[in-house]
């Protein structure tokens, strides 16, 4: 319902003297007119035709302007603007074109946006045109001087070139004083700044702008003025001159304000009265409906406004209402009626009075009605008539009953006395109960006077029994306590709702915390007349809660401090709790990032499947489960522990996970060391016996060769085979007990450089040997033979691995570098503390699979063809490195070559030049 309908008569009187036409549209499409002022003829339009729908205002908009008007309206609504200013052309029914300026505002509600606006005919203004024009003749100036609007022109720099008499009269300044003056200097500073900023927004595309603002007057008062500023541009788009046309709209603003206040007051009165009130237009659509009317039908006003009774009421009721409207509209006289209605299936008799609403010409535009439910009144009148008829009969009967009543009265008096005694007994019992309650109980009236308090309350504040009754807290309690108590009472009495407080009081050197619940006591009219409070001392509970919180924080700190992962899941796998160790392994910093999510979403599909199976096993067996699992390339010993609720069902599952990768590696290294030790012991015994036999074979073979007159190929083959067996025996002895040569300090870089120079000549041509050796000496405890043997075995193995694999050959790279202590702890199980030398041998060969990589240091293990390798080369290297207190590590993947890293401890004493091998 727009403001126009709330006081239509007063608005019509105002608009009758206005040059603008007021229009209210049902929505932004401007298709249905809800209201139009009677002066619509100024625009060549018929107000009655617009209201009846026989004349469409939107169809009167010029076809060339209609798309622009619709687009600008939708854009303003989308941007949340409250007002809209447009200029467009209207085509009157007689074919005349009228240029109008529309100033509208949006009124949003019920999911739509309605428009209320003013249409002003600006055809005359447009007919004069803008831009450079000659000075007007005197007759034209007289016309401008006779205008009631204030007209002025000024140059771009502010120099005033023209003002009419209305302008001079309004501001009380003679024309001679204004002409030639600078407008921006005459206007006060804030207004001058605003005016210059506003004029700077005018463009050739939008040369005019309308504003309304308060103007300070020379006499100290203020007036509302509506200004239309227009800029005149030359052919290059530069401002040549400004024209300002204003009119005093103080009366209009004041009238609109009074109209809004009257509308507000009328709306408040209609909506607050308990009597149903409504207004329907001539088409029976509801325009006003107060809440009382809507409640009678069990609806909301928003469900009914703009609708006819047939759209939301039963057909019988709607027919009665429409028939009453037609009677009022046909006679134009008030009508009263009593009609039965059935709003909730129950018959109700309604008395209604309807009066016609007419415009100033006496034409009806609506109906105002008031409804009263007289069902109970009619029922009471009928009952009163029945009672009157039976009164005489009842008088005689009543006389007889009075005698009996006197006898009953005597009995009732005795019973009343007994009831009073029972009531006093109950009050005494209630008092005993209150005095023995552990909580404090009290009642205070609206003035703060104590009406009741139990013994616990008196004891706490050190009061004598009953001494505080009728007195206020200021009389019996400390001032600060009394001030807080009365402030709480005032809040409860004013709001009429209970209040729960945590209060702290100091008493006898001890701090007491109370949980206080105060409720208002209401009389029969629903007014709060007193406050009843119950205080429970929760000091001990608060201390226990604080201790429990501290215990929880301590336990949480202990859980976060352990090095193992710990999480708590619900039966669906959702994370309920997690410690910091597990949080870090999952790659998160805060628990809030993962709590509530599925635990299995933070791992690979294989890891998630394995853990889901474990969780289902725990839920089905209701027993803990333990298993080794991989997580993020590490091996974990994982345990699942179920927790049960009171019903014996599994409520949650705790997962305890410990990283055992290091322990498993240590076990693997221990088993390898034990295996190597056993093989070395066996090899040592066999080698000694085999060496003795080879000595005899080589001795007798050399003797046979010396005594023979001809060289025997068989004897030479026997000697070569024996020499090869001797070399194998030497490698076995080196593997089993190491070299017997003493270790001395030597520069491993110099020794490695000599060995590599010799090795380059032995490698295939398609294999390139690269080295990176430091110039600075690196001293270790070793002998040159050991270093040579290490490099020869590693380089030879690399060359054999690349042979025939790559047609372009391959690269073997030997690197030697100094490794500080903090960067050398890659294998702390065997590595000695201190600085080390890192010797790396890598190749670009085919690489090795994981199962082969795990056995490369086992004696007699080889991947070469039979007869091409003994399987002792890397085992000997491993034994030499262990003998020098070092560590050897191998890394390889299929297709990515292999790399051997040897860490040897640096010597702390000087070194000598290594001897020749």
PEJOKA-V425157 format. One line per field, one symbol per residue. phi: phi as a letter, one per 40 degrees, with the letter a starting at -180 (. if undefined). psi: psi as a letter, one per 20 degrees, with the letter a starting at -180 (. if undefined). burial: 1 if it has 24 or more other ideal C-beta (glycine too) atoms within 12 Angstrom, else 0. Layout:
BEGIN
phi: ???
psi: ???
burial: ???
END
This chain:
BEGIN
phi: .cccccacccccccccbbccbcbbbcaccgcbccaacccccdcgbbccccccgcbccccccddccdcccccccccccccgccbabbbabbbcdcgcbbcbbbbbbcbcifgbbcbbabbbcbccccccgbhcacccccccccccccccccbabaccchccbaaccccccccgbccccccgcccccccddcccccccccccccbdcbcbabbbacbccdcgcbbcbbbbcbbbbcccgcccabbbbbacbcccccccccccccccccccccccccccbabbcccgccbbacdccccdcgbbdccbdgbcdccabdcccccccccccccccccfbdbbabbcbbcbgbcbcbbbbbbcbbcccgccbabbbbbbcbdccccccccccccccccccccccccccccccccccccccccccccccccccccccccccccbccccbabbcccgccbaaccccccccgbccgcccgbcdccbbdcccccccccccccccccgbcabbbbbbcafgbcbbbcbbbbccbcccgccbabbbbbbcbcccccccccccccccccccccccccbcabbbcdcgccbaaccccccccgbbbcccbcgcccccbaccccccccccccccccccfbcbbacbcafgbcbcbbbbcbbcccgcccabcbbbbcbdccccccccccccccccccccccccccccccccccccccccccccccccbcbccccccccccccccccccccccccbgcccccbcacccccccccccccdcccdccbbbbabbccccbcbcabdcccccdcccccccccccccgcbccgabbbbbbacbcccbbccbccbccchcbbbbbbbbbccgbccccdcbccccgcabccdgbacgbccccdcccccccgbbbbbbabdgbgbabbbbbccccbcbbccccc
psi: orhhihmhghhhhghhjqiqppqpqhaiikhpphqpqikiihjkqogghghiiipphhiipphhhghgggghghghghikqhqppqprpporhjjqpppqpporqqoqqkjroqpprpppokggghhhrrapqrpqrhhhhhghhiqiqppqqqrhiippiqqrhhggggikpqhhhhpirohhhhpqgghggggghghiiprhhmiqqpqprpppqhjiaqqppoqoppqpqahjjqphqqpppqqokghgggghghggggggggggggihqippqrpqaijjpphqprhhghhhjkrqhhihpjqrhiiirqggghggghggghgghhikqqpqqoqpqmhkippppppqppqqpqahjjppiappqpqpojghghghgghhghhhhjgghhgghhghhhghhhghhghhgghgghhgghghghhgghgggghjqirpprpqahjjpphqqrhhggggjlqqpihipirrhhhirqghggggghggghgghhhkqrppqoqpqppljqpppqopopqqpqahjjppirppqpppokghhghhhghgghgghgghggghhqjqppqpqriijpphqqrhghghhikrhqhhhhpirphiikrrhggggghgggghgghghkqqqpqpqpoljqpqoppppqqqahjjqohrppopppokgggghggghghgggghgghggghgggggghhghhggghghghghhhiphqpphghhhgghhhhghhhggghghghhjrqiqqpqpqohggghgghhhhhhhiqqhjppoqqnpqhpqoproaqhgggghgggggggggghhipjhohjbrppppqpqporgijjlhmihipqqaqrpoopoqrkaiaqrhhghhjhjpqjpqjrqpijqijighgggghgghhjkappqqpqqpijaqppppoppqqjrrqrpqrq.
burial: 11111111111101100111111111110101111111110111111001100011110110001100110110011000000111111111000001111111111000001111111111001000010000000000000100101111111001011111111001100010010000110110000000110110010000111111001000000011111111110000001111111111100100010010001001100110001111111111111111101101101010011110100110001101110110011000001010101010000111111111101000011111111110000000000000000000000000000000000000000000000000000000000001000011111111011111111111011010000100011001100011001101100110000010101010000001111111111000000101111111111000000000000000000010000111111110101111111110110000100100001101100010011101100110000010101110000111111110000001011111111100000000100100010011001101100110010011001000000000000000001001001001111111110110001111111111111100100011001010101000111111111111111111111111111000000111111111100001000001110011111111111111000010111111111000000111111111111111111111010000111111111110001001000
END
